Amino acid sequence: MAINKGVEEWLFSYLENSLKDTEFYQLLGIELIEIGAGEAVLGAKTTSKHTNPLGLIHGGLLMSIADAAMGNAIRSLGARAVTIDMSTSFIAAAQVATEIKATGKVLKSGNKLFFAEAFINSSEKLLVHTKGTFYKTGDITP
C-alpha cells in the first residue's frame, strides 16, 4: 500500500485506485509508493521484458514512469492534466532486475499550465532527469 503524505483521504484513495486500475501501468509494473501535495513517488522492478536490443532497460519505460510520476504529482493537487511537452536526459543506464524509483514534483502551477520535473534513481544512482509541461483539462472532485 502506498504512503499518504498529506493528501485528502478521498483523493489519495482515488489516485491509488486509478493507478492500480490503469492497464498500461500494470503492463509495465509501475506502482505508487507515496504521494503528497505536489509530489508523487512511483516504482517498478525491471525485468528482461523491459529491455532494448542492447540488453539495457528501454528508455520508453523510463520516460513512461517519469511522465506518470509528474502526472500524479499534478493529480495530487486535484487537477486533471495531459502532457504537452517532455524533455528527458538519460544520465546512466538502468539494469535488469533492479528497483527503479521515479520522484515527480510540481514546480509551478497556473490556471491552465503545470510545470513539473522527475528524477529516476536506482540504488541511489541517478538515471534520468525529466522536465514536463502539462495542460489542465479539469478538476478531480469527490
DSSP file (Angstrom, degrees, kcal/mol; ACC not computed):
  #  RESIDUE AA STRUCTURE BP1 BP2  ACC     N-H-->O    O-->H-N    N-H-->O    O-->H-N    TCO  KAPPA ALPHA  PHI   PSI    X-CA   Y-CA   Z-CA
    1    1 A M              0   0    0      0, 0.0     2,-0.0     0, 0.0    32,-0.0   0.000 360.0 360.0 360.0 142.3    0.0    0.0    0.0
    2    2 A A        -     0   0    0      1,-0.1     2,-0.5    32,-0.0    32,-0.3  -0.291 360.0-113.5 -73.8 159.7    1.2    3.5   -0.8
    3    3 A I  E     -a   34   0A   0     30,-2.5    32,-2.3     2,-0.0     2,-0.6  -0.826  20.3-143.7 -97.7 130.7    2.0    6.1    1.8
    4    4 A N  E     -a   35   0A   0     -2,-0.5     2,-0.3    30,-0.2    32,-0.2  -0.851  13.3-172.6 -95.4 119.1   -0.1    9.2    2.0
    5    5 A K  E    S-a   36   0A   0     30,-3.3    32,-0.6    -2,-0.6    -1,-0.1  -0.432  72.8 -46.7-110.3  56.4    1.9   12.3    2.9
    6    6 A G  S    S+     0   0    0      1,-0.3     2,-0.3    -2,-0.3    30,-0.1   0.538  91.0 136.7 102.3   7.4   -0.9   14.8    3.5
    7    7 A V        -     0   0    0     28,-0.4    -1,-0.3     1,-0.1     5,-0.1  -0.656  68.2 -92.2 -83.9 143.6   -3.3   14.4    0.5
    8    8 A E     >  -     0   0    0     -2,-0.3     4,-2.7    68,-0.2     3,-0.4  -0.254  38.6-118.8 -53.2 142.0   -7.0   14.4    1.5
    9    9 A E  H  > S+     0   0    0      1,-0.2     4,-2.5     2,-0.2     5,-0.2   0.854 111.2  51.5 -58.5 -41.1   -8.1   10.8    2.0
   10   10 A W  H  > S+     0   0    0      2,-0.2     4,-2.0     1,-0.2    -1,-0.2   0.894 113.8  45.2 -63.7 -38.1  -10.7   10.7   -0.7
   11   11 A L  H  > S+     0   0    0     -3,-0.4     4,-2.9     2,-0.2     5,-0.2   0.900 111.6  52.0 -72.1 -41.2   -8.1   12.0   -3.3
   12   12 A F  H  X S+     0   0    0     -4,-2.7     4,-2.8     2,-0.2     5,-0.2   0.938 111.4  47.2 -58.0 -47.7   -5.5    9.6   -2.0
   13   13 A S  H  X S+     0   0    0     -4,-2.5     4,-2.5     1,-0.2     5,-0.2   0.908 112.6  49.8 -61.2 -43.5   -7.9    6.7   -2.4
   14   14 A Y  H  X S+     0   0    0     -4,-2.0     4,-2.7    -5,-0.2     5,-0.2   0.935 113.5  45.4 -60.6 -47.8   -8.8    7.8   -5.9
   15   15 A L  H  X S+     0   0    0     -4,-2.9     4,-2.1     2,-0.2     5,-0.2   0.920 113.8  48.7 -64.5 -44.7   -5.2    8.2   -7.0
   16   16 A E  H  X S+     0   0    0     -4,-2.8     4,-2.0    -5,-0.2    -1,-0.2   0.931 115.9  43.1 -61.9 -46.4   -4.1    4.9   -5.6
   17   17 A N  H  X S+     0   0    0     -4,-2.5     4,-2.1    -5,-0.2    -2,-0.2   0.894 112.6  51.5 -69.3 -40.1   -7.0    3.0   -7.2
   18   18 A S  H  X S+     0   0    0     -4,-2.7     4,-0.6    -5,-0.2    -1,-0.2   0.873 110.8  48.8 -67.1 -34.5   -6.8    4.7  -10.5
   19   19 A L  H >< S+     0   0    0     -4,-2.1     3,-0.8    -5,-0.2    -1,-0.2   0.926 112.2  48.3 -68.9 -42.8   -3.1    4.0  -10.8
   20   20 A K  H 3< S+     0   0    0     -4,-2.0    -2,-0.2     1,-0.2    -1,-0.2   0.845 112.8  49.8 -62.2 -34.0   -3.7    0.3   -9.9
   21   21 A D  H 3< S+     0   0    0     -4,-2.1     2,-0.7    -5,-0.1    -1,-0.2   0.533  82.3 105.3 -86.1  -7.1   -6.5    0.1  -12.4
   22   22 A T    <X  -     0   0    0     -3,-0.8     4,-2.0    -4,-0.6     3,-0.3  -0.653  59.7-155.6 -79.2 113.7   -4.5    1.6  -15.3
   23   23 A E  H  > S+     0   0    0     -2,-0.7     4,-2.7     1,-0.2    -1,-0.2   0.824  90.3  57.5 -62.6 -33.6   -3.7   -1.4  -17.6
   24   24 A F  H  > S+     0   0    0      2,-0.2     4,-1.9     1,-0.2    -1,-0.2   0.921 108.2  47.0 -63.4 -42.4   -0.6    0.4  -19.1
   25   25 A Y  H  >>S+     0   0    0     -3,-0.3     5,-2.3     2,-0.2     4,-1.4   0.884 111.6  51.8 -65.5 -37.7    0.9    0.8  -15.6
   26   26 A Q  H  <5S+     0   0    0     -4,-2.0     3,-0.3     2,-0.2    -2,-0.2   0.927 107.7  52.6 -61.7 -44.7    0.1   -2.9  -14.9
   27   27 A L  H  <5S+     0   0    0     -4,-2.7    -2,-0.2     1,-0.2    -1,-0.2   0.886 116.4  38.8 -58.1 -41.3    1.8   -3.9  -18.1
   28   28 A L  H  <5S-     0   0    0     -4,-1.9    -1,-0.2    -5,-0.2    -2,-0.2   0.617 110.7-119.4 -86.3 -13.7    4.9   -2.0  -17.2
   29   29 A G  T  <5 +     0   0    0     -4,-1.4    16,-0.4    -3,-0.3     2,-0.4   0.760  53.3 163.0  81.0  25.6    4.8   -3.0  -13.5
   30   30 A I      < -     0   0    0     -5,-2.3     2,-0.3    -6,-0.2    -1,-0.2  -0.646  12.1-178.4 -83.2 131.4    4.5    0.7  -12.3
   31   31 A E  E     - B   0  43A   0     12,-2.8    12,-2.7    -2,-0.4     2,-0.4  -0.951  30.1-113.7-130.6 149.8    3.3    1.1   -8.7
   32   32 A L  E     + B   0  42A   0     -2,-0.3    10,-0.2    10,-0.2     3,-0.1  -0.691  31.1 174.0 -79.9 128.8    2.5    4.1   -6.4
   33   33 A I  E     -     0   0A   0      8,-3.0   -30,-2.5    -2,-0.4     2,-0.3   0.828  63.4 -17.4-100.3 -50.7    4.9    4.3   -3.5
   34   34 A E  E     -aB   3  41A   0      7,-1.6     7,-3.0   -32,-0.3    -1,-0.4  -0.992  54.6-163.2-155.6 157.1    3.9    7.6   -1.9
   35   35 A I  E     +aB   4  40A   0    -32,-2.3   -30,-3.3    -2,-0.3   -28,-0.4  -0.993  12.3 164.5-147.2 137.5    2.1   10.8   -2.7
   36   36 A G  E >   -aB   5  39A   0      3,-2.8     3,-2.1    -2,-0.3     2,-0.5  -0.818  57.5 -55.7-137.1 177.3    1.9   14.2   -1.1
   37   37 A A  T 3  S-     0   0    0    -32,-0.6    40,-0.1     1,-0.3    37,-0.1  -0.428 126.2  -6.4 -63.0 111.1    0.7   17.6   -2.2
   38   38 A G  T 3  S+     0   0    0     35,-0.6    68,-2.5    -2,-0.5     2,-0.3   0.619 123.0  86.1  80.5  13.7    2.5   18.3   -5.5
   39   39 A E  E <   +BC  36 105A   0     -3,-2.1    -3,-2.8    66,-0.2     2,-0.3  -0.997  47.2 177.8-148.4 139.6    4.8   15.2   -5.2
   40   40 A A  E     -BC  35 104A   0     64,-2.3    64,-3.2    -2,-0.3     2,-0.5  -0.999  12.4-158.3-142.8 141.8    4.5   11.6   -6.2
   41   41 A V  E     +BC  34 103A   0     -7,-3.0    -8,-3.0    -2,-0.3    -7,-1.6  -0.985  16.8 177.8-121.1 123.4    6.9    8.6   -6.0
   42   42 A L  E     -BC  32 102A   0     60,-2.6    60,-3.1    -2,-0.5     2,-0.3  -0.860   5.4-167.6-120.6 156.7    6.4    5.6   -8.3
   43   43 A G  E     -BC  31 101A   0    -12,-2.7   -12,-2.8    -2,-0.3     2,-0.3  -0.931  10.5-177.1-141.5 165.1    8.4    2.5   -8.6
   44   44 A A  E     - C   0 100A   0     56,-1.9    56,-3.0    -2,-0.3     2,-0.6  -0.969  25.8-129.3-157.3 149.1    8.9   -0.6  -10.8
   45   45 A K  E     - C   0  99A   0    -16,-0.4    54,-0.2    -2,-0.3     2,-0.1  -0.921  34.5-131.0-100.8 121.5   11.1   -3.7  -10.7
   46   46 A T        +     0   0    0     52,-3.0    51,-1.1    -2,-0.6     2,-0.3  -0.430  29.1 179.3 -76.0 145.5   12.9   -4.0  -14.1
   47   47 A T    >   -     0   0    0     49,-0.2     3,-1.9    50,-0.1     4,-0.1  -0.806  48.0 -92.6-133.5 175.4   12.8   -7.4  -15.9
   48   48 A S  G >  S+     0   0    0      1,-0.3     3,-1.3    -2,-0.3     7,-0.1   0.728 120.5  69.2 -63.8 -20.7   14.1   -8.7  -19.2
   49   49 A K  G 3  S+     0   0    0      1,-0.2    -1,-0.3     8,-0.0    -3,-0.0   0.649  94.7  56.7 -70.6 -13.9   10.8   -7.8  -20.7
   50   50 A H  G <  S+     0   0    0     -3,-1.9     8,-3.4     5,-0.1    -1,-0.2   0.318  87.6 112.6 -96.6   6.8   11.7   -4.1  -20.3
   51   51 A T  B <   -G   57   0B   0     -3,-1.3     6,-0.2     6,-0.3    44,-0.0  -0.405  55.4-141.9 -89.3 158.2   15.0   -4.3  -22.3
   52   52 A N    >   -     0   0    0      4,-2.7     3,-2.2    -2,-0.1    -1,-0.1  -0.417  49.3 -81.4 -96.6-179.3   16.1   -2.8  -25.6
   53   53 A P  T 3  S+     0   0    0      0, 0.0    -2,-0.0     0, 0.0     5,-0.0   0.696 130.1  60.3 -61.1 -17.4   18.2   -4.7  -28.2
   54   54 A L  T 3  S-     0   0    0      2,-0.1     3,-0.1     3,-0.0    -3,-0.0   0.515 117.3-111.8 -85.4  -4.7   21.4   -3.8  -26.1
   55   55 A G  S <  S+     0   0    0     -3,-2.2    41,-0.3     1,-0.3     2,-0.2   0.541  80.9 119.3  85.2   6.9   20.0   -5.6  -23.1
   56   56 A L  S    S-     0   0    0     39,-0.1    -4,-2.7     1,-0.1    -1,-0.3  -0.611  79.5 -81.0 -98.5 163.5   19.5   -2.4  -21.1
   57   57 A I  B     -G   51   0B   0     37,-2.1    37,-0.3    -6,-0.2    -6,-0.3  -0.477  56.2-108.7 -66.5 129.8   16.2   -1.1  -19.8
   58   58 A H    >>  -     0   0    0     -8,-3.4     4,-1.3    -2,-0.2     3,-1.0  -0.302  14.2-131.1 -63.3 137.7   14.4    0.6  -22.6
   59   59 A G  H 3> S+     0   0    0      1,-0.2     4,-2.8     2,-0.2     5,-0.2   0.753 104.2  68.7 -60.1 -25.2   14.1    4.4  -22.5
   60   60 A G  H 3> S+     0   0    0      2,-0.2     4,-2.0     1,-0.2    -1,-0.2   0.874  98.7  48.8 -63.6 -37.4   10.4    4.1  -23.1
   61   61 A L  H <> S+     0   0    0     -3,-1.0     4,-2.5   -11,-0.2     5,-0.2   0.934 112.7  48.2 -64.8 -45.1    9.9    2.5  -19.7
   62   62 A L  H  X S+     0   0    0     -4,-1.3     4,-2.0     1,-0.2    -2,-0.2   0.905 113.2  46.3 -64.4 -42.1   11.9    5.3  -18.0
   63   63 A M  H  X S+     0   0    0     -4,-2.8     4,-2.6     2,-0.2    -1,-0.2   0.876 111.9  52.9 -67.7 -35.8   10.0    8.0  -19.9
   64   64 A S  H  X S+     0   0    0     -4,-2.0     4,-2.4    -5,-0.2    -2,-0.2   0.924 111.1  44.3 -65.7 -44.3    6.7    6.4  -19.0
   65   65 A I  H  X S+     0   0    0     -4,-2.5     4,-2.2     2,-0.2    -1,-0.2   0.858 113.9  51.2 -71.2 -32.6    7.4    6.2  -15.3
   66   66 A A  H  X S+     0   0    0     -4,-2.0     4,-2.4    -5,-0.2     5,-0.2   0.931 111.5  47.5 -65.7 -44.7    8.8    9.8  -15.3
   67   67 A D  H  X S+     0   0    0     -4,-2.6     4,-2.8     1,-0.2    -2,-0.2   0.907 112.8  49.3 -61.2 -42.7    5.6   11.0  -17.1
   68   68 A A  H  X S+     0   0    0     -4,-2.4     4,-2.5     2,-0.2    -1,-0.2   0.883 109.8  51.3 -65.5 -38.8    3.4    9.1  -14.6
   69   69 A A  H  X S+     0   0    0     -4,-2.2     4,-1.7     2,-0.2    35,-0.2   0.923 114.1  43.2 -65.5 -43.8    5.3   10.5  -11.6
   70   70 A M  H  X S+     0   0    0     -4,-2.4     4,-1.9     2,-0.2    -2,-0.2   0.927 114.5  50.8 -66.8 -43.7    4.9   14.1  -12.8
   71   71 A G  H  X S+     0   0    0     -4,-2.8     4,-2.4     1,-0.2    -2,-0.2   0.891 111.4  46.9 -61.4 -40.8    1.3   13.5  -13.8
   72   72 A N  H  X S+     0   0    0     -4,-2.5     4,-1.7     2,-0.2    -1,-0.2   0.806 106.5  58.1 -73.8 -28.2    0.4   12.0  -10.4
   73   73 A A  H  < S+     0   0    0     -4,-1.7   -35,-0.6    -5,-0.2     4,-0.3   0.908 110.7  44.3 -62.7 -40.3    2.2   14.9   -8.7
   74   74 A I  H ><>S+     0   0    0     -4,-1.9     3,-1.8     1,-0.2     5,-1.1   0.920 110.9  53.0 -67.9 -44.5   -0.2   17.2  -10.5
   75   75 A R  H ><5S+     0   0    0     -4,-2.4     3,-2.2     1,-0.3    -1,-0.2   0.794  96.1  68.6 -62.8 -27.1   -3.2   15.0   -9.8
   76   76 A S  T 3<5S+     0   0    0     -4,-1.7    -1,-0.3     1,-0.3   -68,-0.2   0.691  95.0  57.3 -65.1 -16.0   -2.3   15.1   -6.1
   77   77 A L  T < 5S-     0   0    0     -3,-1.8    -1,-0.3    -4,-0.3    -2,-0.2   0.347 126.8-102.4 -92.7   4.2   -3.3   18.8   -6.3
   78   78 A G  T < 5S+     0   0    0     -3,-2.2    62,-2.8     1,-0.3     2,-0.4   0.674  82.1 124.0  86.0  18.6   -6.8   17.8   -7.5
   79   79 A A  E   < -D  139   0A   0     -5,-1.1     2,-0.4    60,-0.3    -1,-0.3  -0.868  53.3-142.9-115.2 146.1   -6.2   18.6  -11.2
   80   80 A R  E     +D  138   0A   0     58,-2.9    57,-2.5    -2,-0.4    58,-1.2  -0.878  34.5 164.2 -98.2 137.0   -6.5   16.5  -14.3
   81   81 A A  E     -D  136   0A   0     -2,-0.4     2,-0.3    55,-0.3    55,-0.2  -0.994  28.4-142.9-153.0 155.6   -3.8   17.3  -16.9
   82   82 A V  E     -D  135   0A   0     53,-2.2    53,-2.8    -2,-0.3     2,-0.3  -0.909  32.2-104.8-119.6 150.0   -2.2   15.9  -20.1
   83   83 A T  E     +D  134   0A   0     -2,-0.3    51,-0.2    51,-0.2     3,-0.1  -0.542  36.7 169.2 -73.2 130.9    1.4   16.1  -21.1
   84   84 A I  E     +     0   0A   0     49,-3.0     2,-0.3     1,-0.4    50,-0.2   0.550  69.3  12.4-114.5 -15.4    2.1   18.6  -23.8
   85   85 A D  E     -D  133   0A   0     48,-1.5    48,-2.5     2,-0.0    -1,-0.4  -0.943  58.3-179.1-161.0 138.0    5.9   18.6  -23.7
   86   86 A M  E     -D  132   0A   0     -2,-0.3     2,-0.4    46,-0.2    46,-0.2  -0.999   6.2-168.8-139.3 139.0    8.6   16.4  -22.1
   87   87 A S  E     -D  131   0A   0     44,-2.7    44,-2.4    -2,-0.4     2,-0.4  -0.994  14.5-169.2-126.9 124.0   12.4   16.7  -22.2
   88   88 A T  E     -D  130   0A   0     -2,-0.4     2,-0.6    42,-0.2    42,-0.2  -0.943  14.4-163.3-123.1 132.3   14.4   13.8  -20.9
   89   89 A S  E     -D  129   0A   0     40,-3.0    40,-2.1    -2,-0.4     2,-0.8  -0.962  12.9-151.4-109.7 119.1   18.1   13.5  -20.1
   90   90 A F  E     +D  128   0A   0     -2,-0.6    38,-0.2    38,-0.2     3,-0.1  -0.822  22.1 171.2 -90.1 112.6   19.3    9.9  -19.8
   91   91 A I        +     0   0    0     36,-3.0     2,-0.3    -2,-0.8    37,-0.2   0.835  61.5   3.2 -95.5 -38.9   22.2   10.1  -17.3
   92   92 A A  S    S-     0   0    0     35,-1.7    -1,-0.3    33,-0.1     2,-0.2  -0.978  80.6 -97.9-147.0 156.3   23.0    6.4  -16.7
   93   93 A A        -     0   0    0     -2,-0.3     2,-0.4    -3,-0.1    35,-0.0  -0.507  30.5-133.1 -77.9 141.9   21.7    3.1  -17.9
   94   94 A A        -     0   0    0    -37,-0.3   -37,-2.1    -2,-0.2     2,-0.2  -0.771  23.6-142.2 -91.8 140.8   19.2    1.1  -15.9
   95   95 A Q    >   -     0   0    0     -2,-0.4     3,-0.6   -39,-0.2   -49,-0.2  -0.608  20.5 -94.4-102.9 161.2   19.9   -2.6  -15.4
   96   96 A V  T 3  S+     0   0    0    -41,-0.3   -49,-0.2     1,-0.2     3,-0.1  -0.410 104.2  24.0 -69.7 148.3   17.7   -5.6  -15.4
   97   97 A A  T 3  S+     0   0    0    -51,-1.1     2,-0.3     1,-0.2    -1,-0.2   0.833  95.2 120.3  65.0  37.4   16.4   -6.9  -12.0
   98   98 A T    <   -     0   0    0     -3,-0.6   -52,-3.0   -52,-0.0     2,-0.5  -0.913  65.3-116.1-125.1 157.4   16.7   -3.6  -10.2
   99   99 A E  E     -C   45   0A   0     -2,-0.3    24,-0.4   -54,-0.2     2,-0.4  -0.801  30.1-164.4 -89.1 128.1   14.2   -1.4   -8.5
  100  100 A I  E     -C   44   0A   0    -56,-3.0   -56,-1.9    -2,-0.5     2,-0.4  -0.901   1.3-162.2-112.1 147.7   13.7    2.0  -10.1
  101  101 A K  E     -CE  43 121A   0     20,-2.6    20,-2.6    -2,-0.4     2,-0.5  -0.993   2.3-161.2-132.9 126.6   12.1    4.9   -8.3
  102  102 A A  E     -CE  42 120A   0    -60,-3.1   -60,-2.6    -2,-0.4     2,-0.6  -0.933   3.1-164.4-109.8 125.1   10.7    8.0  -10.0
  103  103 A T  E     -CE  41 119A   0     16,-2.8    16,-1.9    -2,-0.5     2,-0.4  -0.940   8.6-168.5-110.5 115.6   10.0   11.1   -7.9
  104  104 A G  E     -CE  40 118A   0    -64,-3.2   -64,-2.3    -2,-0.6     2,-0.4  -0.852   5.1-176.9-105.7 139.1    7.8   13.7   -9.6
  105  105 A K  E     -CE  39 117A   0     12,-2.8    12,-2.2    -2,-0.4     2,-0.5  -0.996  27.1-125.4-136.3 139.9    7.4   17.2   -8.3
  106  106 A V  E     - E   0 116A   0    -68,-2.5    10,-0.3    -2,-0.4     3,-0.1  -0.732  23.0-177.0 -80.5 125.3    5.3   20.2   -9.4
  107  107 A L  E     -     0   0A   0      8,-3.2     2,-0.3    -2,-0.5     9,-0.2   0.831  68.9  -2.5 -89.8 -39.1    7.5   23.2  -10.0
  108  108 A K  E     - E   0 115A   0      7,-1.8     7,-2.8     2,-0.0     2,-0.4  -0.975  59.6-160.5-155.3 138.5    4.8   25.7  -10.8
  109  109 A S  E     + E   0 114A   0     -2,-0.3     5,-0.2     5,-0.2     2,-0.2  -0.985  16.0 171.1-123.6 134.4    1.0   25.6  -11.3
  110  110 A G        -     0   0    0      3,-2.8    -2,-0.0    -2,-0.4     5,-0.0  -0.469  52.9 -78.3-120.4-165.2   -1.0   28.1  -13.1
  111  111 A N  S    S-     0   0    0     -2,-0.2     3,-0.1     1,-0.1    -2,-0.0   0.890 124.4  -0.3 -66.0 -39.0   -4.6   28.4  -14.3
  112  112 A K  S    S+     0   0    0      1,-0.1    24,-3.5    23,-0.1     2,-0.4   0.597 123.4  63.6-125.2 -21.4   -4.0   26.1  -17.3
  113  113 A L  E     - F   0 135A   0     22,-0.2    -3,-2.8   -32,-0.1     2,-0.4  -0.871  51.7-168.5-116.7 144.5   -0.4   25.0  -17.3
  114  114 A F  E     -EF 109 134A   0     20,-2.4    20,-2.7    -2,-0.4     2,-0.4  -0.968   7.7-156.1-122.8 143.5    1.7   23.0  -14.9
  115  115 A F  E     +EF 108 133A   0     -7,-2.8    -8,-3.2    -2,-0.4    -7,-1.8  -0.982  25.2 163.4-118.2 132.0    5.5   22.6  -14.9
  116  116 A A  E     -EF 106 132A   0     16,-2.4    16,-2.8    -2,-0.4     2,-0.3  -0.906  21.6-156.0-142.7 166.2    7.0   19.6  -13.3
  117  117 A E  E     -EF 105 131A   0    -12,-2.2   -12,-2.8    -2,-0.3     2,-0.3  -0.970   5.3-159.9-141.6 159.5   10.1   17.5  -13.1
  118  118 A A  E     -EF 104 130A   0     12,-2.6    12,-2.8    -2,-0.3     2,-0.4  -0.998   3.9-159.6-140.8 144.6   11.0   13.9  -12.3
  119  119 A F  E     -EF 103 129A   0    -16,-1.9   -16,-2.8    -2,-0.3     2,-0.5  -0.978   9.5-155.2-119.1 136.3   14.2   12.2  -11.2
  120  120 A I  E     +EF 102 128A   0      8,-2.3     7,-3.2    -2,-0.4     8,-1.5  -0.961  18.0 178.4-113.8 128.7   14.6    8.4  -11.6
  121  121 A N  E     -EF 101 126A   0    -20,-2.6   -20,-2.6    -2,-0.5     2,-0.3  -0.882  19.5-165.8-125.2 156.2   17.0    6.6   -9.3
  122  122 A S  E >  S- F   0 125A   0      3,-2.0     3,-1.9    -2,-0.3   -22,-0.1  -0.938  83.5 -16.5-140.2 118.6   18.1    3.0   -8.8
  123  123 A S  T 3  S-     0   0    0    -24,-0.4     3,-0.1    -2,-0.3   -23,-0.1   0.918 128.6 -53.0  51.2  48.8   20.1    2.2   -5.6
  124  124 A E  T 3  S+     0   0    0      1,-0.2     2,-0.5     0, 0.0    -1,-0.3   0.485 111.8 125.6  68.8   3.9   20.8    6.0   -5.0
  125  125 A K  E <   - F   0 122A   0     -3,-1.9    -3,-2.0   -33,-0.0     2,-0.4  -0.834  62.9-127.3 -96.3 126.7   22.2    6.2   -8.6
  126  126 A L  E     + F   0 121A   0     -2,-0.5    -5,-0.2    -5,-0.2     3,-0.1  -0.590  36.2 165.1 -74.5 125.0   20.6    9.0  -10.7
  127  127 A L  E     +     0   0A   0     -7,-3.2   -36,-3.0    -2,-0.4   -35,-1.7   0.782  58.5  12.9-104.9 -41.5   19.5    7.5  -14.0
  128  128 A V  E     -DF  90 120A   0     -8,-1.5    -8,-2.3   -38,-0.2     2,-0.4  -0.989  47.0-164.2-144.7 143.8   17.2   10.1  -15.6
  129  129 A H  E     -DF  89 119A   0    -40,-2.1   -40,-3.0    -2,-0.3     2,-0.4  -0.997  21.2-179.4-127.0 128.5   16.1   13.7  -15.2
  130  130 A T  E     -DF  88 118A   0    -12,-2.8   -12,-2.6    -2,-0.4     2,-0.4  -0.970  13.8-165.0-129.8 141.5   12.9   14.8  -17.0
  131  131 A K  E     -DF  87 117A   0    -44,-2.4   -44,-2.7    -2,-0.4     2,-0.3  -0.962  16.8-176.7-121.1 144.1   11.1   18.1  -17.2
  132  132 A G  E     -DF  86 116A   0    -16,-2.8   -16,-2.4    -2,-0.4     2,-0.4  -0.982  23.8-147.6-143.3 154.4    7.5   18.4  -18.5
  133  133 A T  E     -DF  85 115A   0    -48,-2.5   -49,-3.0    -2,-0.3   -48,-1.5  -0.974  23.5-167.4-117.5 134.6    4.7   20.9  -19.3
  134  134 A F  E     -DF  83 114A   0    -20,-2.7   -20,-2.4    -2,-0.4     2,-0.5  -0.940  15.2-138.9-128.2 144.4    1.2   19.8  -18.7
  135  135 A Y  E     -DF  82 113A   0    -53,-2.8   -53,-2.2    -2,-0.4     2,-0.3  -0.895  24.3-125.2-104.8 127.0   -2.2   21.3  -19.8
  136  136 A K  E     +D   81   0A   0    -24,-3.5   -55,-0.3    -2,-0.5     3,-0.1  -0.555  28.9 175.7 -73.9 126.5   -5.0   21.3  -17.2
  137  137 A T  E     -     0   0A   0    -57,-2.5     2,-0.3    -2,-0.3   -56,-0.2   0.504  59.7 -51.7-107.0  -9.3   -8.2   19.6  -18.5
  138  138 A G  E     -D   80   0A   0    -58,-1.2   -58,-2.9     2,-0.0    -1,-0.3  -0.982  61.8 -70.5 164.1-171.3  -10.3   19.8  -15.4
  139  139 A D  E     -D   79   0A   0     -2,-0.3     2,-0.6   -60,-0.3   -60,-0.3  -0.815  31.3-126.2-112.9 153.7  -10.5   19.1  -11.7
  140  140 A I        -     0   0    0    -62,-2.8  -129,-0.0    -2,-0.3    -2,-0.0  -0.889  35.5-172.5 -94.7 125.1  -10.8   15.9   -9.7
  141  141 A T              0   0    0     -2,-0.6   -63,-0.0     1,-0.0   -62,-0.0  -0.872 360.0 360.0-121.1 154.0  -13.8   16.1   -7.4
  142  142 A P              0   0    0      0, 0.0    -1,-0.0     0, 0.0    -2,-0.0   0.509 360.0 360.0 -64.1 360.0  -15.0   13.8   -4.7
